[in-house]
Amino acid sequence: MFLTVAATFGLVIWIVLWSIGVKGFDAFMLTALVLFLAATVRIVLPSLPGNRTD
């Protein structure tokens, strides 16, 4: 669910920036950054102290 929200947020950023005149590729790179950060948080979160289940 978290990655879906991040992807939607990133695509909204991409469309808004593209509509105000930012190059499409540059706006897409911000979307890719948002998705990369969300995936990183998703991978690292279970390994943090206090979140382990073993």
N, C-alpha and C positions, 0 to 999 in steps of 0.2 A: 504494500500500500504506500509506503514511504517513497519508493522509487517512482511510483505512478504519479504521486503529487509533485515530486521533483521534476519529472519529465514534463508534466503539464505546465508547471511554473516556468521551466526553461523555454518551452515553446511559446508561451505568452510573451516572455522577454524578447525572444527572437522576432516575433511578429511586430511588437511595439517598436523595437529599435529599427527594424527594417522599414517600417512605415514612416519614421521620422527622418530617414535619410542615411542611416548607418549602412555600410556595405553588408550584404547578406551573409558573406562568409565570416565577417567579424562578429556579427550578431550570433551566428551559429557557434562560434568558438566559445562565447559566453554560455550558451546552452550546454555545450559539451563540458564545460567547467562545472556547471551546476550538477550535471549527471555524474561526473567523475567524483565530485565531493560527496554526493549522496551515496554512491556505491561504496566509497571508502568508509563512510560512517557506518553503513550497513554491515560491512565486513568486520570492522574493528570493534563495534559496540559489544558483541558477545564476549570478547576477550578482556574487557576492562574489569578491574577488581569490583566485586559486588554483583556482577552479572553472571558469574559462573554457576553452572548447575551440577557440577560433579562433586 
